[in-house]
Amino acid sequence: MSTTMSVRLDEKTIKQLEDMAVTINRPKSHLIREAIEQYVAEHVDYRIALDRLTNVHDETISSEEMGRLLADED
């Protein structure tokens, strides 16, 4: 199921969106949908990372230790 929404954009953003749509031969709605989906996914990742950083019970390790752990996976 999908829902139609409307948004207000400034003229500069509209022009950039129109130019991009022509360049990649996709409708503006496709670009807007992709942008929103990507933003939401990144925000979810950001919230998870922030929650982990602020969780006093979550173990933290140094970047050196992380490097060693990743090297061990090879």
Biopython code that builds the backbone (N, CA, C, O; Angstrom):
import numpy as np
from Bio.PDB.StructureBuilder import StructureBuilder

atoms = [
    (1, "MET", "N", (0.837, -1.179, 0.000)),
    (1, "MET", "CA", (0.000, 0.000, 0.000)),
    (1, "MET", "C", (0.879, 1.239, 0.000)),
    (1, "MET", "O", (1.914, 1.260, 0.666)),
    (2, "SER", "N", (0.495, 2.246, -0.718)),
    (2, "SER", "CA", (1.237, 3.499, -0.724)),
    (2, "SER", "C", (0.274, 4.651, -0.480)),
    (2, "SER", "O", (-0.932, 4.545, -0.700)),
    (3, "THR", "N", (0.847, 5.748, -0.021)),
    (3, "THR", "CA", (0.068, 6.938, 0.274)),
    (3, "THR", "C", (0.672, 8.119, -0.468)),
    (3, "THR", "O", (1.894, 8.251, -0.543)),
    (4, "THR", "N", (-0.161, 8.957, -1.004)),
    (4, "THR", "CA", (0.307, 10.154, -1.678)),
    (4, "THR", "C", (0.510, 11.257, -0.648)),
    (4, "THR", "O", (-0.335, 11.486, 0.217)),
    (5, "MET", "N", (1.656, 11.939, -0.760)),
    (5, "MET", "CA", (1.965, 13.057, 0.133)),
    (5, "MET", "C", (2.400, 14.239, -0.724)),
    (5, "MET", "O", (2.758, 14.072, -1.890)),
    (6, "SER", "N", (2.368, 15.408, -0.152)),
    (6, "SER", "CA", (2.878, 16.577, -0.861)),
    (6, "SER", "C", (3.955, 17.245, -0.008)),
    (6, "SER", "O", (3.930, 17.175, 1.221)),
    (7, "VAL", "N", (4.894, 17.890, -0.685)),
    (7, "VAL", "CA", (5.955, 18.595, 0.028)),
    (7, "VAL", "C", (6.215, 19.915, -0.676)),
    (7, "VAL", "O", (5.979, 20.051, -1.876)),
    (8, "ARG", "N", (6.692, 20.863, 0.070)),
    (8, "ARG", "CA", (7.063, 22.161, -0.494)),
    (8, "ARG", "C", (8.580, 22.219, -0.602)),
    (8, "ARG", "O", (9.296, 21.944, 0.361)),
    (9, "LEU", "N", (9.057, 22.579, -1.783)),
    (9, "LEU", "CA", (10.487, 22.698, -2.024)),
    (9, "LEU", "C", (10.778, 24.072, -2.609)),
    (9, "LEU", "O", (9.951, 24.646, -3.319)),
    (10, "ASP", "N", (11.955, 24.589, -2.305)),
    (10, "ASP", "CA", (12.319, 25.882, -2.883)),
    (10, "ASP", "C", (12.653, 25.697, -4.368)),
    (10, "ASP", "O", (12.900, 24.582, -4.826)),
    (11, "GLU", "N", (12.656, 26.789, -5.097)),
    (11, "GLU", "CA", (12.849, 26.742, -6.547)),
    (11, "GLU", "C", (14.190, 26.125, -6.943)),
    (11, "GLU", "O", (14.265, 25.394, -7.931)),
    (12, "LYS", "N", (15.240, 26.409, -6.189)),
    (12, "LYS", "CA", (16.559, 25.868, -6.502)),
    (12, "LYS", "C", (16.538, 24.339, -6.412)),
    (12, "LYS", "O", (17.060, 23.658, -7.295)),
    (13, "THR", "N", (15.939, 23.803, -5.355)),
    (13, "THR", "CA", (15.856, 22.357, -5.177)),
    (13, "THR", "C", (15.009, 21.729, -6.269)),
    (13, "THR", "O", (15.355, 20.665, -6.783)),
    (14, "ILE", "N", (13.914, 22.365, -6.631)),
    (14, "ILE", "CA", (13.054, 21.855, -7.699)),
    (14, "ILE", "C", (13.827, 21.784, -9.009)),
    (14, "ILE", "O", (13.753, 20.785, -9.724)),
    (15, "LYS", "N", (14.566, 22.838, -9.325)),
    (15, "LYS", "CA", (15.355, 22.863, -10.556)),
    (15, "LYS", "C", (16.400, 21.753, -10.548)),
    (15, "LYS", "O", (16.582, 21.066, -11.553)),
    (16, "GLN", "N", (17.085, 21.573, -9.422)),
    (16, "GLN", "CA", (18.086, 20.514, -9.328)),
    (16, "GLN", "C", (17.435, 19.137, -9.489)),
    (16, "GLN", "O", (17.982, 18.260, -10.156)),
    (17, "LEU", "N", (16.281, 18.958, -8.882)),
    (17, "LEU", "CA", (15.555, 17.702, -8.979)),
    (17, "LEU", "C", (15.121, 17.436, -10.424)),
    (17, "LEU", "O", (15.249, 16.316, -10.920)),
    (18, "GLU", "N", (14.614, 18.462, -11.086)),
    (18, "GLU", "CA", (14.205, 18.312, -12.486)),
    (18, "GLU", "C", (15.394, 17.958, -13.367)),
    (18, "GLU", "O", (15.298, 17.071, -14.216)),
    (19, "ASP", "N", (16.518, 18.648, -13.171)),
    (19, "ASP", "CA", (17.724, 18.361, -13.952)),
    (19, "ASP", "C", (18.201, 16.932, -13.725)),
    (19, "ASP", "O", (18.578, 16.240, -14.671)),
    (20, "MET", "N", (18.184, 16.494, -12.475)),
    (20, "MET", "CA", (18.618, 15.142, -12.150)),
    (20, "MET", "C", (17.686, 14.117, -12.785)),
    (20, "MET", "O", (18.145, 13.108, -13.320)),
    (21, "ALA", "N", (16.399, 14.368, -12.731)),
    (21, "ALA", "CA", (15.415, 13.443, -13.307)),
    (21, "ALA", "C", (15.642, 13.280, -14.806)),
    (21, "ALA", "O", (15.556, 12.172, -15.335)),
    (22, "VAL", "N", (15.929, 14.376, -15.481)),
    (22, "VAL", "CA", (16.191, 14.311, -16.915)),
    (22, "VAL", "C", (17.490, 13.551, -17.176)),
    (22, "VAL", "O", (17.554, 12.711, -18.073)),
    (23, "THR", "N", (18.519, 13.848, -16.392)),
    (23, "THR", "CA", (19.826, 13.226, -16.585)),
    (23, "THR", "C", (19.768, 11.715, -16.452)),
    (23, "THR", "O", (20.369, 10.995, -17.250)),
    (24, "ILE", "N", (19.048, 11.232, -15.449)),
    (24, "ILE", "CA", (19.017, 9.777, -15.236)),
    (24, "ILE", "C", (17.736, 9.122, -15.772)),
    (24, "ILE", "O", (17.504, 7.928, -15.583)),
    (25, "ASN", "N", (16.920, 9.929, -16.440)),
    (25, "ASN", "CA", (15.709, 9.426, -17.093)),
    (25, "ASN", "C", (14.785, 8.699, -16.117)),
    (25, "ASN", "O", (14.321, 7.590, -16.384)),
    (26, "ARG", "N", (14.533, 9.338, -14.999)),
    (26, "ARG", "CA", (13.621, 8.803, -13.984)),
    (26, "ARG", "C", (12.662, 9.922, -13.580)),
    (26, "ARG", "O", (13.020, 11.098, -13.658)),
    (27, "PRO", "N", (11.467, 9.578, -13.157)),
    (27, "PRO", "CA", (10.546, 10.623, -12.693)),
    (27, "PRO", "C", (11.016, 11.246, -11.370)),
    (27, "PRO", "O", (11.708, 10.615, -10.571)),
    (28, "LYS", "N", (10.620, 12.483, -11.177)),
    (28, "LYS", "CA", (10.977, 13.178, -9.930)),
    (28, "LYS", "C", (10.459, 12.421, -8.714)),
    (28, "LYS", "O", (11.130, 12.370, -7.683)),
    (29, "SER", "N", (9.277, 11.835, -8.826)),
    (29, "SER", "CA", (8.718, 11.103, -7.691)),
    (29, "SER", "C", (9.614, 9.939, -7.287)),
    (29, "SER", "O", (9.728, 9.623, -6.103)),
    (30, "HIS", "N", (10.247, 9.302, -8.260)),
    (30, "HIS", "CA", (11.171, 8.209, -7.966)),
    (30, "HIS", "C", (12.361, 8.724, -7.156)),
    (30, "HIS", "O", (12.760, 8.105, -6.170)),
    (31, "LEU", "N", (12.920, 9.852, -7.573)),
    (31, "LEU", "CA", (14.065, 10.424, -6.869)),
    (31, "LEU", "C", (13.693, 10.845, -5.446)),
    (31, "LEU", "O", (14.459, 10.630, -4.507)),
    (32, "ILE", "N", (12.535, 11.435, -5.299)),
    (32, "ILE", "CA", (12.076, 11.868, -3.973)),
    (32, "ILE", "C", (11.861, 10.659, -3.072)),
    (32, "ILE", "O", (12.277, 10.667, -1.913)),
    (33, "ARG", "N", (11.215, 9.621, -3.598)),
    (33, "ARG", "CA", (10.976, 8.411, -2.817)),
    (33, "ARG", "C", (12.296, 7.772, -2.384)),
    (33, "ARG", "O", (12.449, 7.391, -1.224)),
    (34, "GLU", "N", (13.257, 7.654, -3.319)),
    (34, "GLU", "CA", (14.556, 7.080, -2.983)),
    (34, "GLU", "C", (15.269, 7.908, -1.910)),
    (34, "GLU", "O", (15.857, 7.353, -0.982)),
    (35, "ALA", "N", (15.216, 9.220, -2.041)),
    (35, "ALA", "CA", (15.886, 10.092, -1.080)),
    (35, "ALA", "C", (15.290, 9.929, 0.318)),
    (35, "ALA", "O", (16.026, 9.855, 1.303)),
    (36, "ILE", "N", (13.980, 9.874, 0.405)),
    (36, "ILE", "CA", (13.326, 9.717, 1.704)),
    (36, "ILE", "C", (13.630, 8.347, 2.292)),
    (36, "ILE", "O", (13.929, 8.239, 3.481)),
    (37, "GLU", "N", (13.557, 7.302, 1.478)),
    (37, "GLU", "CA", (13.855, 5.957, 1.975)),
    (37, "GLU", "C", (15.286, 5.859, 2.497)),
    (37, "GLU", "O", (15.531, 5.250, 3.539)),
    (38, "GLN", "N", (16.226, 6.459, 1.774)),
    (38, "GLN", "CA", (17.628, 6.436, 2.209)),
    (38, "GLN", "C", (17.803, 7.230, 3.505)),
    (38, "GLN", "O", (18.512, 6.790, 4.410)),
    (39, "TYR", "N", (17.166, 8.387, 3.597)),
    (39, "TYR", "CA", (17.267, 9.203, 4.805)),
    (39, "TYR", "C", (16.725, 8.448, 6.015)),
    (39, "TYR", "O", (17.341, 8.447, 7.080)),
    (40, "VAL", "N", (15.581, 7.815, 5.847)),
    (40, "VAL", "CA", (14.964, 7.076, 6.960)),
    (40, "VAL", "C", (15.868, 5.930, 7.398)),
    (40, "VAL", "O", (16.072, 5.725, 8.595)),
    (41, "ALA", "N", (16.413, 5.181, 6.437)),
    (41, "ALA", "CA", (17.303, 4.068, 6.772)),
    (41, "ALA", "C", (18.551, 4.569, 7.509)),
    (41, "ALA", "O", (18.972, 3.968, 8.498)),
    (42, "GLU", "N", (19.136, 5.658, 7.033)),
    (42, "GLU", "CA", (20.322, 6.206, 7.684)),
    (42, "GLU", "C", (19.989, 6.726, 9.083)),
    (42, "GLU", "O", (20.796, 6.598, 10.003)),
    (43, "HIS", "N", (18.816, 7.304, 9.240)),
    (43, "HIS", "CA", (18.417, 7.816, 10.547)),
    (43, "HIS", "C", (18.251, 6.668, 11.543)),
    (43, "HIS", "O", (18.632, 6.787, 12.708)),
    (44, "VAL", "N", (17.684, 5.566, 11.079)),
    (44, "VAL", "CA", (17.533, 4.386, 11.942)),
    (44, "VAL", "C", (18.916, 3.913, 12.385)),
    (44, "VAL", "O", (19.127, 3.636, 13.565)),
    (45, "ASP", "N", (19.865, 3.818, 11.438)),
    (45, "ASP", "CA", (21.237, 3.417, 11.783)),
    (45, "ASP", "C", (21.862, 4.391, 12.779)),
    (45, "ASP", "O", (22.531, 3.983, 13.728)),
    (46, "TYR", "N", (21.634, 5.682, 12.547)),
    (46, "TYR", "CA", (22.156, 6.712, 13.441)),
    (46, "TYR", "C", (21.610, 6.540, 14.855)),
    (46, "TYR", "O", (22.356, 6.631, 15.829)),
    (47, "ARG", "N", (20.303, 6.293, 14.964)),
    (47, "ARG", "CA", (19.687, 6.124, 16.286)),
    (47, "ARG", "C", (20.248, 4.891, 16.999)),
    (47, "ARG", "O", (20.496, 4.932, 18.204)),
    (48, "ILE", "N", (20.446, 3.808, 16.268)),
    (48, "ILE", "CA", (21.028, 2.607, 16.868)),
    (48, "ILE", "C", (22.430, 2.915, 17.377)),
    (48, "ILE", "O", (22.776, 2.557, 18.502)),
    (49, "ALA", "N", (23.240, 3.578, 16.553)),
    (49, "ALA", "CA", (24.603, 3.918, 16.962)),
    (49, "ALA", "C", (24.591, 4.843, 18.176)),
    (49, "ALA", "O", (25.372, 4.651, 19.107)),
    (50, "LEU", "N", (23.722, 5.832, 18.173)),
    (50, "LEU", "CA", (23.632, 6.760, 19.300)),
    (50, "LEU", "C", (23.199, 6.039, 20.565)),
    (50, "LEU", "O", (23.745, 6.289, 21.640)),
    (51, "ASP", "N", (22.231, 5.157, 20.451)),
    (51, "ASP", "CA", (21.786, 4.385, 21.616)),
    (51, "ASP", "C", (22.919, 3.522, 22.165)),
    (51, "ASP", "O", (23.076, 3.399, 23.380)),
    (52, "ARG", "N", (23.702, 2.930, 21.278)),
    (52, "ARG", "CA", (24.817, 2.101, 21.737)),
    (52, "ARG", "C", (25.882, 2.954, 22.405)),
    (52, "ARG", "O", (26.475, 2.539, 23.400)),
    (53, "LEU", "N", (26.131, 4.150, 21.865)),
    (53, "LEU", "CA", (27.144, 5.028, 22.453)),
    (53, "LEU", "C", (26.746, 5.518, 23.846)),
    (53, "LEU", "O", (27.597, 5.728, 24.711)),
    (54, "THR", "N", (25.458, 5.691, 24.043)),
    (54, "THR", "CA", (24.999, 6.232, 25.330)),
    (54, "THR", "C", (24.624, 5.149, 26.332)),
    (54, "THR", "O", (24.254, 5.461, 27.464)),
    (55, "ASN", "N", (24.712, 3.876, 25.934)),
    (55, "ASN", "CA", (24.399, 2.771, 26.825)),
    (55, "ASN", "C", (25.628, 2.471, 27.688)),
    (55, "ASN", "O", (26.637, 1.978, 27.185)),
    (56, "VAL", "N", (25.540, 2.766, 28.966)),
    (56, "VAL", "CA", (26.695, 2.580, 29.858)),
    (56, "VAL", "C", (27.036, 1.109, 30.048)),
    (56, "VAL", "O", (28.134, 0.794, 30.508)),
    (57, "HIS", "N", (26.142, 0.214, 29.712)),
    (57, "HIS", "CA", (26.384, -1.217, 29.869)),
    (57, "HIS", "C", (26.964, -1.862, 28.608)),
    (57, "HIS", "O", (27.327, -3.038, 28.615)),
    (58, "ASP", "N", (27.047, -1.087, 27.533)),
    (58, "ASP", "CA", (27.551, -1.609, 26.274)),
    (58, "ASP", "C", (29.075, -1.489, 26.255)),
    (58, "ASP", "O", (29.630, -0.422, 26.517)),
    (59, "GLU", "N", (29.732, -2.586, 25.945)),
    (59, "GLU", "CA", (31.191, -2.602, 25.914)),
    (59, "GLU", "C", (31.709, -1.766, 24.744)),
    (59, "GLU", "O", (31.177, -1.841, 23.637)),
    (60, "THR", "N", (32.738, -0.976, 24.995)),
    (60, "THR", "CA", (33.387, -0.228, 23.921)),
    (60, "THR", "C", (34.819, -0.726, 23.773)),
    (60, "THR", "O", (35.445, -1.177, 24.732)),
    (61, "ILE", "N", (35.316, -0.631, 22.545)),
    (61, "ILE", "CA", (36.692, -1.040, 22.293)),
    (61, "ILE", "C", (37.383, 0.053, 21.489)),
    (61, "ILE", "O", (36.724, 0.874, 20.851)),
    (62, "SER", "N", (38.701, 0.058, 21.521)),
    (62, "SER", "CA", (39.471, 1.060, 20.787)),
    (62, "SER", "C", (39.476, 0.729, 19.299)),
    (62, "SER", "O", (39.143, -0.384, 18.892)),
    (63, "SER", "N", (39.858, 1.711, 18.503)),
    (63, "SER", "CA", (39.949, 1.473, 17.068)),
    (63, "SER", "C", (41.041, 0.460, 16.762)),
    (63, "SER", "O", (40.933, -0.295, 15.795)),
    (64, "GLU", "N", (42.101, 0.437, 17.583)),
    (64, "GLU", "CA", (43.172, -0.541, 17.389)),
    (64, "GLU", "C", (42.634, -1.962, 17.603)),
    (64, "GLU", "O", (42.929, -2.870, 16.826)),
    (65, "GLU", "N", (41.849, -2.139, 18.655)),
    (65, "GLU", "CA", (41.260, -3.450, 18.932)),
    (65, "GLU", "C", (40.314, -3.856, 17.801)),
    (65, "GLU", "O", (40.300, -5.013, 17.381)),
    (66, "MET", "N", (39.532, -2.908, 17.317)),
    (66, "MET", "CA", (38.619, -3.200, 16.208)),
    (66, "MET", "C", (39.428, -3.627, 14.986)),
    (66, "MET", "O", (39.044, -4.564, 14.287)),
    (67, "GLY", "N", (40.540, -2.948, 14.726)),
    (67, "GLY", "CA", (41.405, -3.326, 13.612)),
    (67, "GLY", "C", (41.919, -4.743, 13.753)),
    (67, "GLY", "O", (41.953, -5.496, 12.779)),
    (68, "ARG", "N", (42.319, -5.112, 14.964)),
    (68, "ARG", "CA", (42.797, -6.476, 15.207)),
    (68, "ARG", "C", (41.672, -7.494, 14.988)),
    (68, "ARG", "O", (41.888, -8.545, 14.385)),
    (69, "LEU", "N", (40.494, -7.180, 15.474)),
    (69, "LEU", "CA", (39.365, -8.089, 15.295)),
    (69, "LEU", "C", (39.020, -8.274, 13.822)),
    (69, "LEU", "O", (38.738, -9.386, 13.376)),
    (70, "LEU", "N", (39.045, -7.200, 13.090)),
    (70, "LEU", "CA", (38.733, -7.297, 11.669)),
    (70, "LEU", "C", (39.817, -8.038, 10.920)),
    (70, "LEU", "O", (39.526, -8.792, 9.992)),
    (71, "ALA", "N", (41.073, -7.833, 11.311)),
    (71, "ALA", "CA", (42.193, -8.537, 10.669)),
    (71, "ALA", "C", (42.110, -10.035, 10.938)),
    (71, "ALA", "O", (42.463, -10.844, 10.081)),
    (72, "ASP", "N", (41.645, -10.400, 12.122)),
    (72, "ASP", "CA", (41.517, -11.815, 12.469)),
    (72, "ASP", "C", (40.462, -12.527, 11.639)),
    (72, "ASP", "O", (40.517, -13.746, 11.477)),
    (73, "GLU", "N", (39.502, -11.774, 11.112)),
    (73, "GLU", "CA", (38.436, -12.370, 10.302)),
    (73, "GLU", "C", (38.936, -12.824, 8.948)),
    (73, "GLU", "O", (38.318, -13.685, 8.322)),
    (74, "ASP", "N", (40.040, -12.266, 8.480)),
    (74, "ASP", "CA", (40.577, -12.616, 7.159)),
    (74, "ASP", "C", (41.211, -13.929, 7.175)),
    (74, "ASP", "O", (41.716, -14.383, 6.149)),
]
sb = StructureBuilder()
sb.init_structure("model")
sb.init_model(0)
sb.init_chain("A")
sb.init_seg("    ")
for serial, (resi, resn, name, xyz) in enumerate(atoms, 1):
    if name == "N":
        sb.init_residue(resn, " ", resi, " ")
    sb.init_atom(name, np.array(xyz, "f"), 0.0, 1.0, " ", f" {name:<3s}", serial, name[0])
structure = sb.get_structure()
